[in-house]
Amino acid sequence: MTGEMTDGMTGAMTGGRPRTGAQEIRRVLRGHGRRIGWAALLALAGSALALAQPLVVKRVIEAAGEGAATGGPVGLLVALFLAQAAVQGVARYALARTGEGVVLGLRLDLIAQLLRLPMRTYDRHRTGDLIARTSADSTALRLLVSEGFTDAVTGTIGLVGVVALMVWLDWVLFLLVLAVIVVGSLAVASVLRGIERASLRAQQATGAMTAELERALGAIRTVRASRAEERETLRIGAEARTAYAQSVRVGTLDAVIAPAVMLTINGSFLLVLLIGGMRAADADGAGASTTAAVAELAAFLLYMLYLMAPVAALFQALSTMRQGLGALRRITEVLDLPREPEPRAARRAATPGDGTPVLDFQNVRFGYDPSRPVLRGVSFTVPRHGHVALIGSSGAGKSTIFALAERFYDPDAGRVLFEGGDVRTLDPAAHRARIGLVEQHAPVLYGTLRENLLYAAPDADPADLDRAIELAQLTEVVARSPHGLDTEAGERGMCLSGGERQRVALARSLLTHPALLLLDEPTAHLDAANEAALRRSIGRITDECALLVIAHRYSTIRAADAVVVLDAGRVTATGTHDELLASSEHYRRVSQQAGVGARR
């Protein structure tokens, strides 16, 4: 499932042309060029200080052979060494900080993106896997940027300088070294490709594990009541074992690189030592200066030692980057997803009292899957300050109407007008600020009662808060809570009863002073006394805004000014309760199921 999801996301986002690893890395580094440039300059300065040292050593040896003083060159050598250590330390810090800044930027972008995706995207993808891309994948990406990128920059700069001086000292010996390194690189290249594939599979398995765990913890009471702990442990553990197996494969392949690098470097070092030594001996036999030949060989061998660090750093950087590319691709897949569409025109709000309905569905057709329509030509209006009830059997399309009114989705055909303006032309945030939504399961977020109540209107004044608490019949709940409004609601509001969660959601919506309040069976979790109190509150609420209520209970339906009857995605009848009892056979049948007709 995870693989299918990733393939689908990749195809949708790249138009069938996936980016290369280099393109992905350039993309995430965009905007950090200045910091990277300064860090690279520091690394270049450190490398220059290091590369000067073998030349000074060469001069020390030559001076000793000539019987000249060596104090000056030795002092310079010590100064170069200390300066190199200081400059390279600052360079690595600058690169590491830049890398962490890149990761932070990606995490912030990812968080902002995940909260602004179209609802259809959430419908198609597992929440746990999306969360894993922010946590586990971004952690893996940190290694790519802060370590792999740092090693790549410092290694490349050092390598270029060492190579230039080695060619200048003895190009023949350098060609021998290059030949050995090329052979070693070819062997490592195939290993790097395997690391990238295994790393991607490990990240996918980690995402699947997170999704399965989120699924189980989100319904932990059901899991316990069903005695399914062992089954869930096995299910989640299977994904954990898959991640383990792929991570072990990454470690196995990565373990091949270090010995290969060491064999390459040591082999080239021994080859240079052998051939260079033979050439120094030949120089003595030919009457050339042995001191000069030895000095040049010593300098070349020192550069060989200096070559080990950048070559090892580059190989390790390539390995780290290959391991992080899987995580990077999973992150950029999400960043490439289209966000919720922006408005195409300015809001056109109606003037209060001009007779324009607050909500107007005009021949609306919609399906979550286009081949399976949910709404089939739905038309109805909600007048300003009106109270309209939606009734129908399960699957008739009531909740879908709420989703379209909030513009969580756009209709496939027809129009949804809010205060006279097509919702597709309105700014989503401004539009939703005018609508209050109370879902049947009434989500309550982790935090205090106050934080939950102020969630939609964080700047509401205390008087408005007290009024919303009173209207939602929460006064007693707050009074008996140990810390009043600062009492913790618990994870997903588990410290509250179902009815209390619903009233918290109602008060939260009222604080925004909406023009339209959407209520999904507001009395479903209330006892008789609280239901009566809430009915009185609803009567007061209609003085301030319109109400559209999904109704199943007699009291909710009878309280409405008008009733819209839905059946299989179509409006079959509209009118008052009494009118529909007299004129609609379908309404009579539905009302009998709700116990309405019997209490007429």
C-alpha positions as CSV (number, residue, x, y, z in Angstrom):
1,M,0.0,0.0,0.0
2,T,2.8,2.4,0.9
3,G,4.6,1.7,-2.3
4,E,1.5,2.2,-4.4
5,M,0.9,5.5,-2.6
6,T,4.4,6.7,-3.2
7,D,4.3,5.7,-6.8
8,G,1.0,7.5,-7.3
9,M,2.3,10.6,-5.5
10,T,5.5,10.7,-7.6
11,G,3.6,10.3,-10.9
12,A,1.1,13.0,-10.0
13,M,3.8,15.4,-8.8
14,T,6.4,15.1,-11.5
15,G,4.3,14.4,-14.5
16,G,6.1,11.0,-15.0
17,R,9.6,12.6,-15.0
18,P,11.1,12.1,-11.5
19,R,13.8,14.5,-10.5
20,T,17.4,13.3,-10.2
21,G,19.1,13.3,-6.8
22,A,21.2,16.3,-7.7
23,Q,18.0,18.3,-8.7
24,E,16.4,17.4,-5.4
25,I,19.4,18.5,-3.4
26,R,19.7,21.8,-5.4
27,R,16.0,22.4,-4.7
28,V,16.3,22.1,-0.9
29,L,19.5,24.2,-0.8
30,R,17.8,27.1,-2.7
31,G,17.8,30.2,-0.6
32,H,20.9,29.2,1.4
33,G,23.5,30.2,-1.3
34,R,25.0,33.1,0.7
35,R,25.6,31.0,3.8
36,I,26.9,28.1,1.8
37,G,29.2,30.5,-0.1
38,W,30.8,31.9,3.1
39,A,31.2,28.4,4.6
40,A,32.8,27.2,1.3
41,L,35.2,30.2,1.4
42,L,36.2,29.2,5.0
43,A,36.7,25.6,3.9
44,L,38.8,26.8,1.0
45,A,41.0,28.9,3.3
46,G,41.4,25.9,5.6
47,S,42.4,23.7,2.7
48,A,44.8,26.3,1.4
49,L,46.5,26.4,4.9
50,A,46.7,22.6,4.9
51,L,48.0,22.3,1.4
52,A,50.8,24.8,2.1
53,Q,52.2,22.5,4.9
54,P,53.8,19.8,2.7
55,L,55.6,22.5,0.7
56,V,57.0,23.9,3.9
57,V,58.1,20.4,4.9
58,K,59.8,20.1,1.5
59,R,61.6,23.3,2.3
60,V,62.6,22.1,5.8
61,I,64.1,18.9,4.3
62,E,66.0,20.9,1.6
63,A,67.3,23.4,4.2
64,A,68.5,20.6,6.4
65,G,70.2,18.9,3.4
66,E,71.9,22.2,2.6
67,G,72.9,22.8,6.2
68,A,70.8,26.0,6.4
69,A,68.7,27.1,9.4
70,T,65.3,25.3,9.8
71,G,63.8,27.3,12.7
72,G,61.9,29.7,10.4
73,P,60.2,27.0,8.3
74,V,59.4,24.9,11.3
75,G,57.8,27.9,13.0
76,L,55.8,28.6,9.9
77,L,54.7,25.0,9.8
78,V,53.4,25.2,13.3
79,A,51.5,28.4,12.6
80,L,50.0,27.0,9.4
81,F,48.9,23.9,11.4
82,L,47.2,25.9,14.2
83,A,45.5,28.3,11.7
84,Q,44.2,25.4,9.6
85,A,42.7,23.8,12.7
86,A,40.9,27.0,13.7
87,V,39.6,27.9,10.2
88,Q,38.4,24.4,9.4
89,G,36.7,24.2,12.7
90,V,34.8,27.4,12.0
91,A,34.0,26.2,8.4
92,R,32.6,22.9,9.6
93,Y,30.4,24.7,12.2
94,A,29.1,27.1,9.5
95,L,28.3,24.2,7.2
96,A,26.7,22.2,10.0
97,R,24.6,25.2,11.0
98,T,23.6,25.8,7.4
99,G,22.6,22.2,7.1
100,E,20.4,22.4,10.2
101,G,18.9,25.6,8.8
102,V,18.0,23.7,5.6
103,V,16.3,20.9,7.6
104,L,14.4,23.4,9.8
105,G,13.2,25.2,6.7
106,L,12.0,21.9,5.1
107,R,10.3,20.9,8.3
108,L,8.5,24.2,8.5
109,D,7.5,24.0,4.9
110,L,6.3,20.5,5.3
111,I,4.2,21.3,8.4
112,A,2.6,24.3,6.5
113,Q,2.0,22.1,3.5
114,L,0.4,19.2,5.4
115,L,-2.1,21.6,7.0
116,R,-3.1,23.1,3.7
117,L,-3.7,20.2,1.4
118,P,-7.0,19.6,-0.3
119,M,-9.4,17.3,1.6
120,R,-9.2,14.8,-1.3
121,T,-5.5,14.3,-0.5
122,Y,-6.2,13.4,3.1
123,D,-8.8,11.0,1.9
124,R,-6.3,9.2,-0.3
125,H,-3.3,9.0,2.0
126,R,-2.7,7.7,5.5
127,T,-2.3,10.3,8.2
128,G,0.5,8.3,9.9
129,D,2.6,8.1,6.8
130,L,2.2,11.8,6.2
131,I,3.3,12.4,9.8
132,A,6.3,10.1,9.3
133,R,7.5,12.3,6.5
134,T,7.8,15.2,9.0
135,S,9.4,13.2,11.7
136,A,11.4,10.1,10.7
137,D,12.1,11.3,7.1
138,S,13.2,14.7,8.1
139,T,15.5,13.2,10.7
140,A,17.1,11.0,8.0
141,L,17.3,14.0,5.7
142,R,19.3,15.8,8.5
143,L,22.1,13.4,7.9
144,L,22.1,14.1,4.2
145,V,22.3,17.9,4.6
146,S,24.2,18.5,7.8
147,E,26.7,15.6,7.4
148,G,26.6,14.5,3.8
149,F,26.6,18.0,2.3
150,T,29.2,19.2,4.8
151,D,31.6,16.3,3.9
152,A,30.9,16.9,0.2
153,V,31.8,20.6,0.3
154,T,34.9,20.2,2.4
155,G,36.0,17.0,0.7
156,T,35.6,18.6,-2.8
157,I,37.5,21.7,-1.9
158,G,40.3,19.8,-0.3
159,L,40.5,17.3,-3.1
160,V,40.8,20.0,-5.8
161,G,43.7,21.6,-4.0
162,V,45.5,18.4,-3.3
163,V,45.1,17.2,-6.9
164,A,46.5,20.4,-8.3
165,L,49.6,20.3,-6.1
166,M,50.2,16.6,-6.7
167,V,50.0,17.2,-10.5
168,W,52.5,20.1,-10.1
169,L,54.9,18.0,-8.0
170,D,54.8,14.8,-10.1
171,W,52.1,14.2,-12.7
172,V,53.3,10.7,-13.4
173,L,52.8,9.5,-9.8
174,F,49.5,11.3,-9.8
175,L,48.3,9.3,-12.8
176,L,49.1,6.1,-10.9
177,V,47.1,7.4,-7.9
178,L,44.2,8.4,-10.2
179,A,44.1,5.0,-11.8
180,V,43.8,3.2,-8.5
181,I,41.1,5.6,-7.3
182,V,39.0,5.2,-10.5
183,V,39.0,1.4,-10.0
184,G,37.9,1.8,-6.4
185,S,35.2,4.3,-7.4
186,L,33.7,2.0,-10.0
187,A,33.4,-0.7,-7.3
188,V,31.7,1.7,-4.9
189,A,29.3,3.2,-7.5
190,S,27.2,0.0,-7.7
191,V,27.0,-0.2,-3.9
192,L,25.7,3.4,-3.7
193,R,22.8,2.6,-6.0
194,G,21.8,-0.3,-3.8
195,I,22.0,2.0,-0.7
196,E,19.6,4.5,-2.2
197,R,17.0,1.8,-3.1
198,A,17.2,0.1,0.3
199,S,17.1,3.5,2.1
200,L,13.9,4.4,0.2
201,R,12.3,1.1,1.1
202,A,13.3,1.5,4.8
203,Q,11.7,5.0,4.9
204,Q,8.5,3.7,3.3
205,A,8.3,0.9,5.8
206,T,8.9,3.4,8.7
207,G,6.0,5.5,7.3
208,A,3.8,2.4,7.1
209,M,4.7,1.5,10.7
210,T,3.8,5.0,11.9
211,A,0.5,4.9,10.0
212,E,-0.4,1.5,11.6
213,L,0.5,2.7,15.0
214,E,-1.5,5.9,14.6
215,R,-4.4,3.8,13.5
216,A,-4.3,1.6,16.6
217,L,-3.7,4.4,19.1
218,G,-6.4,6.5,17.5
219,A,-8.9,3.7,18.5
220,I,-7.1,2.3,21.5
221,R,-10.3,1.7,23.4
222,T,-11.7,-0.3,20.6
223,V,-8.5,-2.2,20.4
224,R,-8.6,-3.1,24.1
225,A,-12.3,-3.9,24.0
226,S,-11.7,-6.2,21.0
227,R,-8.7,-7.8,22.7
228,A,-6.7,-7.0,19.6
229,E,-3.5,-5.9,21.3
230,E,-1.6,-9.0,20.0
231,R,-2.9,-8.7,16.5
232,E,-2.0,-5.0,16.3
233,T,1.4,-5.8,17.8
234,L,2.0,-8.3,15.0
235,R,0.7,-6.0,12.3
236,I,2.8,-3.1,13.4
237,G,5.7,-5.3,14.2
238,A,5.7,-6.6,10.6
239,E,6.3,-3.1,9.3
240,A,9.0,-2.6,11.9
241,R,10.7,-5.7,10.8
242,T,10.6,-4.6,7.2
243,A,12.2,-1.3,8.1
244,Y,14.8,-3.2,10.1
245,A,15.6,-5.5,7.2
246,Q,16.0,-2.6,4.8
247,S,18.1,-0.6,7.3
248,V,20.3,-3.6,7.9
249,R,20.8,-3.8,4.1
250,V,21.8,-0.2,4.0
251,G,24.2,-0.8,6.9
252,T,25.6,-3.8,5.0
253,L,26.2,-1.9,1.8
254,D,27.6,1.1,3.7
255,A,30.0,-1.2,5.5
256,V,31.5,-2.1,2.1
257,I,32.4,1.5,1.3
258,A,34.8,2.2,4.2
259,P,37.1,-0.9,3.4
260,A,36.9,-0.1,-0.3
261,V,38.0,3.4,0.3
262,M,40.9,2.3,2.6
263,L,42.1,-0.3,0.2
264,T,42.0,2.3,-2.6
265,I,44.0,4.9,-0.6
266,N,46.4,2.4,1.0
267,G,47.0,0.7,-2.4
268,S,47.8,4.0,-4.1
269,F,50.0,5.0,-1.2
270,L,52.0,1.8,-1.4
271,L,52.3,2.2,-5.1
272,V,53.6,5.7,-4.8
273,L,56.0,4.7,-2.1
274,L,57.3,1.8,-4.2
275,I,57.7,3.7,-7.5
276,G,58.7,7.0,-5.9
277,G,61.4,5.2,-3.8
278,M,62.7,3.4,-6.9
279,R,62.9,6.7,-8.7
280,A,64.7,8.4,-5.8
281,A,67.3,5.5,-5.8
282,D,67.7,5.9,-9.6
283,A,68.2,9.6,-9.1
284,D,71.1,8.9,-6.8
285,G,72.7,6.5,-9.3
286,A,72.3,9.0,-12.1
287,G,74.1,11.7,-10.1
288,A,71.0,13.8,-9.5
289,S,70.3,15.4,-6.1
290,T,69.1,12.7,-3.7
291,T,68.0,15.4,-1.2
292,A,65.8,17.1,-3.8
293,A,64.3,13.7,-4.9
294,V,63.6,12.7,-1.4
295,A,62.1,16.1,-0.5
296,E,59.8,15.9,-3.5
297,L,58.8,12.3,-2.6
298,A,58.2,13.3,1.0
299,A,56.0,16.2,-0.1
300,F,54.1,14.0,-2.5
301,L,53.5,11.4,0.2
302,L,52.3,14.0,2.6
303,Y,49.8,15.1,-0.1
304,M,48.8,11.4,-0.4
305,L,48.0,11.5,3.3
306,Y,46.1,14.7,2.8
307,L,44.3,13.0,-0.1
308,M,43.0,10.3,2.2
309,A,40.7,12.7,4.2
310,P,38.9,14.4,1.2
311,V,38.6,11.1,-0.7
312,A,37.2,9.3,2.4
313,A,34.9,12.3,3.1
314,L,33.6,12.3,-0.5
315,F,32.9,8.6,-0.5
316,Q,31.2,8.9,2.9
317,A,29.2,11.9,1.7
318,L,28.0,10.0,-1.3
319,S,26.9,7.1,0.9
320,T,25.1,9.5,3.4
321,M,23.5,11.4,0.5
322,R,22.3,8.1,-1.1
323,Q,20.8,7.1,2.3
324,G,19.1,10.5,2.6
325,L,17.8,10.7,-0.9
326,G,14.9,8.3,-0.2
327,A,13.8,10.5,2.7
328,L,14.3,13.6,0.6
329,R,12.1,12.2,-2.2
330,R,9.3,11.3,0.2
331,I,9.4,14.8,1.6
332,T,9.5,16.6,-1.8
333,E,6.6,14.4,-2.9
334,V,4.5,16.0,-0.2
335,L,5.8,19.5,-0.9
336,D,4.9,19.0,-4.6
337,L,1.3,18.2,-3.8
338,P,-1.1,20.9,-4.9
339,R,-2.5,23.1,-2.1
340,E,-6.1,24.0,-1.6
341,P,-7.0,26.3,-4.5
342,E,-6.9,30.0,-4.0
343,P,-9.9,32.2,-4.8
344,R,-10.4,33.2,-8.4
345,A,-12.2,36.5,-7.5
346,A,-12.9,38.8,-4.6
347,R,-15.5,38.0,-2.0
348,R,-19.0,39.4,-2.8
349,A,-20.8,39.6,0.4
350,A,-24.5,40.3,0.6
351,T,-25.9,43.2,2.6
352,P,-27.8,41.9,5.6
353,G,-31.5,42.1,5.1
354,D,-31.4,42.1,1.3
355,G,-33.2,38.8,1.1
356,T,-30.2,36.9,-0.2
357,P,-30.1,33.4,1.3
358,V,-27.1,32.7,3.5
359,L,-26.6,29.4,1.7
360,D,-28.0,28.3,-1.7
361,F,-27.3,25.0,-3.3
362,Q,-28.1,25.1,-7.0
363,N,-28.4,21.7,-8.8
364,V,-25.2,20.5,-7.1
365,R,-23.6,17.3,-8.1
366,F,-20.7,15.8,-6.3
367,G,-18.9,12.5,-5.7
368,Y,-15.7,11.7,-3.7
369,D,-15.1,9.2,-6.5
370,P,-16.4,10.7,-9.8
371,S,-17.8,7.3,-10.8
372,R,-19.9,7.1,-7.6
373,P,-21.9,10.3,-7.2
374,V,-23.1,11.2,-3.7
375,L,-25.2,14.2,-4.5
376,R,-27.3,14.2,-7.7
377,G,-28.7,17.6,-8.5
378,V,-29.3,18.9,-4.9
379,S,-31.0,22.3,-4.6
380,F,-32.2,24.1,-1.5
381,T,-31.7,27.4,0.4
382,V,-31.1,28.4,4.0
383,P,-32.6,31.9,4.6
384,R,-30.8,34.4,6.7
385,H,-31.6,33.6,10.4
386,G,-33.5,30.5,9.2
387,H,-33.4,27.1,10.9
388,V,-33.3,24.3,8.4
389,A,-33.1,20.5,9.2
390,L,-31.6,17.9,6.8
391,I,-33.0,14.5,7.2
392,G,-32.4,11.2,5.4
393,S,-31.1,7.7,5.8
394,S,-27.4,7.0,6.2
395,G,-25.5,7.7,3.0
396,A,-28.1,10.1,1.7
397,G,-25.5,12.9,1.5
398,K,-26.1,15.0,4.6
399,S,-22.5,15.2,5.8
400,T,-21.4,15.8,2.2
401,I,-23.6,18.9,2.1
402,F,-21.8,20.2,5.2
403,A,-18.4,19.5,3.6
404,L,-19.4,21.5,0.4
405,A,-20.8,24.3,2.5
406,E,-17.5,24.6,4.3
407,R,-15.7,24.3,0.9
408,F,-13.7,21.3,2.0
409,Y,-14.6,20.1,-1.6
410,D,-15.8,21.8,-4.7
411,P,-18.9,20.5,-6.5
412,D,-18.5,18.6,-9.7
413,A,-21.4,20.5,-11.2
414,G,-23.8,23.2,-10.1
415,R,-23.1,26.0,-7.6
416,V,-22.9,26.5,-3.9
417,L,-23.6,30.1,-3.0
418,F,-22.8,31.7,0.3
419,E,-24.3,35.1,1.0
420,G,-24.8,35.4,-2.7
421,G,-21.2,34.5,-3.8
422,D,-20.0,31.3,-5.4
423,V,-17.8,29.6,-2.8
424,R,-15.3,28.8,-5.4
425,T,-14.6,32.6,-5.8
426,L,-14.3,33.2,-2.1
427,D,-11.1,33.2,0.1
428,P,-11.4,29.9,2.0
429,A,-10.2,31.3,5.3
430,A,-12.6,34.3,5.1
431,H,-15.4,32.1,4.0
432,R,-14.9,29.6,6.9
433,A,-14.6,32.4,9.4
434,R,-18.3,33.1,8.6
435,I,-19.4,29.5,9.2
436,G,-19.4,27.5,12.4
437,L,-19.2,23.7,12.2
438,V,-20.1,21.3,15.0
439,E,-19.4,17.7,13.9
440,Q,-21.2,14.8,15.5
441,H,-18.0,13.3,16.9
442,A,-17.0,16.9,18.0
443,P,-13.2,16.8,17.9
444,V,-11.5,18.3,21.0
445,L,-7.8,18.9,20.7
446,Y,-5.2,18.2,23.4
447,G,-5.0,21.2,25.7
448,T,-7.1,23.1,28.2
449,L,-10.8,23.9,27.9
450,R,-9.9,27.5,27.3
451,E,-7.5,26.7,24.5
452,N,-10.2,24.6,22.8
453,L,-12.9,27.2,23.2
454,L,-10.7,29.9,21.8
455,Y,-9.3,27.8,19.0
456,A,-11.3,29.4,16.2
457,A,-11.3,32.9,17.8
458,P,-8.0,33.2,19.8
459,D,-8.6,37.0,20.3
460,A,-12.2,36.7,21.6
461,D,-12.8,38.9,24.7
462,P,-13.8,37.3,28.0
463,A,-17.4,38.6,27.7
464,D,-17.9,36.7,24.4
465,L,-16.3,33.6,25.9
466,D,-18.7,33.7,28.9
467,R,-21.6,34.2,26.6
468,A,-20.6,31.3,24.3
469,I,-20.2,29.0,27.4
470,E,-23.7,30.0,28.6
471,L,-25.3,29.4,25.2
472,A,-23.7,26.0,24.9
473,Q,-24.8,25.0,28.4
474,L,-21.2,24.6,29.5
475,T,-21.4,26.7,32.6
476,E,-21.8,23.8,35.0
477,V,-19.1,21.8,33.3
478,V,-16.6,24.6,33.8
479,A,-17.7,25.2,37.4
480,R,-17.1,21.6,38.4
481,S,-13.8,21.2,36.6
482,P,-10.8,21.3,39.0
483,H,-9.1,24.2,37.3
484,G,-12.0,25.8,35.6
485,L,-11.3,26.8,32.0
486,D,-7.6,25.8,32.5
487,T,-8.5,22.1,33.1
488,E,-6.9,19.7,30.6
489,A,-9.3,18.2,28.2
490,G,-7.1,15.1,27.6
491,E,-5.9,13.5,24.4
492,R,-8.8,14.0,21.9
493,G,-10.9,15.3,24.7
494,M,-11.1,11.9,26.5
495,C,-11.4,13.6,29.9
496,L,-14.8,14.9,28.7
497,S,-18.0,13.0,28.1
498,G,-19.4,12.8,24.5
499,G,-22.0,15.5,25.3
500,E,-19.5,17.8,26.9
501,R,-17.2,17.5,23.9
502,Q,-20.2,18.4,21.6
503,R,-21.0,21.5,23.8
504,V,-17.3,22.5,23.7
505,A,-17.4,22.3,19.9
506,L,-20.7,24.3,19.9
507,A,-19.2,27.1,22.1
508,R,-16.1,27.2,20.0
509,S,-18.2,27.8,16.8
510,L,-20.3,30.4,18.5
511,L,-17.3,32.5,19.5
512,T,-16.6,33.3,15.8
513,H,-20.1,35.0,15.4
514,P,-20.9,32.9,12.3
515,A,-23.5,33.8,9.7
516,L,-24.3,30.1,9.4
517,L,-23.9,27.4,12.0
518,L,-23.7,23.8,10.8
519,L,-24.8,21.3,13.5
520,D,-24.5,17.6,13.0
521,E,-27.2,16.1,15.3
522,P,-26.4,18.4,18.2
523,T,-28.5,16.5,20.7
524,A,-27.1,13.0,20.0
525,H,-25.1,12.8,23.2
526,L,-27.3,14.8,25.5
527,D,-29.6,13.6,28.3
528,A,-33.2,15.0,28.4
529,A,-32.4,17.9,30.6
530,N,-29.4,19.1,28.6
531,E,-31.3,18.5,25.4
532,A,-34.1,20.8,26.5
533,A,-31.6,23.4,27.5
534,L,-29.8,23.2,24.2
535,R,-33.1,23.6,22.3
536,R,-33.6,26.8,24.2
537,S,-30.1,27.9,23.2
538,I,-30.7,27.1,19.6
539,G,-33.8,29.3,19.7
540,R,-31.6,32.1,20.9
541,I,-28.9,31.4,18.3
542,T,-31.2,31.8,15.4
543,D,-31.6,35.5,16.4
544,E,-27.9,35.9,15.4
545,C,-27.2,33.4,12.6
546,A,-28.8,30.8,10.3
547,L,-28.8,27.1,11.3
548,L,-28.4,24.1,9.1
549,V,-28.9,20.9,11.2
550,I,-28.5,17.3,10.4
551,A,-31.4,15.8,12.3
552,H,-32.4,12.3,13.4
553,R,-34.3,13.0,16.6
554,Y,-37.9,14.2,16.9
555,S,-37.0,17.3,19.0
556,T,-34.4,18.5,16.4
557,I,-36.7,18.1,13.5
558,R,-39.7,19.7,15.1
559,A,-37.6,22.8,16.1
560,A,-36.7,23.6,12.5
561,D,-38.5,26.2,10.4
562,A,-38.1,24.0,7.3
563,V,-37.0,20.4,6.6
564,V,-35.1,19.2,3.6
565,V,-35.6,15.5,2.9
566,L,-32.7,13.7,1.2
567,D,-32.8,10.2,-0.4
568,A,-29.9,8.7,-2.4
569,G,-28.3,12.1,-3.0
570,R,-31.5,13.8,-4.2
571,V,-33.9,16.3,-2.5
572,T,-37.2,14.5,-2.5
573,A,-39.2,17.1,-0.5
574,T,-39.0,20.4,1.4
575,G,-41.3,22.1,3.7
576,T,-42.3,22.3,7.4
577,H,-42.8,19.2,9.5
578,D,-46.5,19.3,9.2
579,E,-46.6,20.0,5.5
580,L,-44.3,17.1,4.8
581,L,-46.3,14.7,7.0
582,A,-49.2,15.5,4.8
583,S,-47.5,15.6,1.4
584,S,-44.4,13.3,1.4
585,E,-44.7,9.5,1.7
586,H,-40.9,9.3,2.0
587,Y,-40.9,11.8,4.8
588,R,-43.6,10.0,6.7
589,R,-41.5,6.8,6.4
590,V,-38.3,8.5,7.6
591,S,-40.2,10.3,10.4
592,Q,-41.7,7.1,11.6
593,Q,-38.2,5.6,11.9
594,A,-37.2,8.7,14.0
595,G,-40.3,8.5,16.1
596,V,-41.6,11.8,14.8
597,G,-44.9,10.9,13.4
598,A,-46.0,9.1,16.6
599,R,-45.5,12.3,18.5
600,R,-47.1,14.6,16.1
